[in-house]
Structures are given as structure tokens and as C-alpha cells.
Amino acid sequence: MRTNKQSYTQPLSILIIDDSSSERILLGTILKKQGHTVTEAAIGLQALTLLSDKSKIFDLIFLDVRMPGIDGYETARRIRAIEKEQSEEWCPIIFLSGQTNPENIANGIAAGGDDYLAKPVNSIVLNSKIAAMQRIADMRQQLLISNQQLEVLAHTDELTQLPNRRHFLSILDSELARARRHDTPLSIAYMDLDHFKEINDTHGHEAGDAVLLSVAKVLSRNLRSEDSIGRIGGEEFCICLPGADTAHSLEPCERYRSLIANLKIPTSAQMLTVTASFGLTSILPDSDDSTRLLARADEALYQAKQHGRNCIEVI
């Protein structure tokens, strides 16, 4: 599937479904001369197999109405069902038929088609329909890109580019379910930057943002491959450590604490340093949900603050 903005003059990936080899050759030859990529299927069931393969993406389908086995109308209905079941993007369908009376056209639209092309295919009419479908393909692609961007924005903290609170909690819920299913340990570390308000008050919010960004970068680059981190809010972060109880989570958390303490963060005013306090806890058998787990980690974090900061407390 194309992922960059493209003009509708770009070639399409086209599937031709027609039991007549001569019709497929005729239409395919015209389309290939225009630079399009063409895949052929002789019957509806063959086409449905192709369309069930998620690695094969088509921008346009030409579909014959009269075919052995399942006809074009039923094939179109099944194509739309596959798209719905697999949450696939809608793909335009142009019916091919020698019968183009209003009833046939209405049946085709009702079955899930988008347009009708009379046989034998007129190259001028074909070119105009291809141009229209290329514009539609371009608009579909831009809509997909926009939706993907919105999805990223909805789940990502704007400053640090880490998962935001909502996304991190969904990750945590998934890891909790996995831990229960496989009877494996799971820990979380609630982390808060020490005296962060003083950084903002003394050096300004721009310096505070630089600190948050530096901390986020050093942690995300040095996490264990199985760990996840999210910005919970303000100067608070949370790390999920699957497969590790508190005893086995202390070492990575100490490494994360040390990495933060050794940071030298350039700002417009001066080089800054920062430390972090950690509250660490693990799931309890058969009783924990994410709310209880986070509350216990928050209590451990409070104890770390009370015991001098720049340390790890375990509950």
C-alpha cells in the first residue's frame, strides 16, 4: 500500500476477475500500457482467496457479472464482507457486463459495486473511469494517513513522544492479562523527577521541557526490550517490567535511576542535572488490577520521596 502523498496520475494495483481469458488479456493489456499493475483471477472463489491475503493490496477491482460458480454480484458481496471482517480499507469495484440496463446497474450497486463498464470495453470510457478511481484512491490514501496520524496523536505524549497515560494504561492492562494467563511475574516502577518545580521556577518551562525530553530519551533508548514506559503526567513516568518480580526489577530500575542522575542537560541558561525517585511494586496473585498496582507503586514512590529522593523504594 502506498504511504506517501501521491497524485492520482500514479499507477494503481488492479485486480481483474473474469472467467474469459480473452477479456482479461484485452483489459489487462490496456491497463498495463498505462503503467498499472494487474493481477488476474478467472473465478470469484480464486479472487476471494487473493483478497483474503492481507499482503495483497488492491486499489481497484474489475469484476465480471456472469461467471461460473458464484457470479459477480455474490463475489462483490463477499468482498465487502471480507473487508468488514478484516477491517480492511474499502476497495472500489467496477462491474463488467454486456448488460447495462438500469436494473443490472442497480443490482451491481446494491451488491457493493461502485460503477459499471459495458463490454466490449471502450478505451476512452475506461480511461475516464480509471482517472476517477485514481482520484478516489488518492483521497483514500490521504484519509488513511490522516487517520494514522490522529491515532498516533491520541496515544502519544506530544513533548516526549512516549505513550501517554491512556496508552500506557492499555499496555499495562494487556501485560497484566498476559501475566495472569501465563502465571508469570510483573512489576511496575512509578518514577518522579526530584525538585522539578524548582527547575521550572528557576530556569523556565523551556528548560523544564528540555529536562523531560532528555530523561525520556535516555530511558527509552536504554529500556530492556520487554519493558514499556509512558509519561503519566507532568514529571511522572511509569515503567512496566514484564516477567520480573521486584527482586529482579531492582537492577534495571537502579540502572535507569543512575542514567538519569548522570545526565548533563544543556539549556539556554546552563547545564542542568536532575535525579529521580522510584516506587517499585509487583502484582499480587489473583487480586491486582492496574488501579491497585499503580496505587501501590505510588505509595512506594511517596516513601522514596520521604527517604531523601534519588532512590528506589519497594512495596
PyMOL commands that set and color helices and strands:
alter all, ss='L'
color gray80, all
select helices_A, chain A and resi 21-33+44-52+72-85+102-110+123-155+165-182+196-203+205-222+246-261+290-306
alter helices_A, ss='H'
color red, helices_A
select strands_A, chain A and resi 13-17+37-41+60-64+93-97+115-118+186-193+228-233+236-242+265-266+271-272+276-282+312-314
alter strands_A, ss='S'
color yellow, strands_A
deselect
rebuild
show_as cartoon
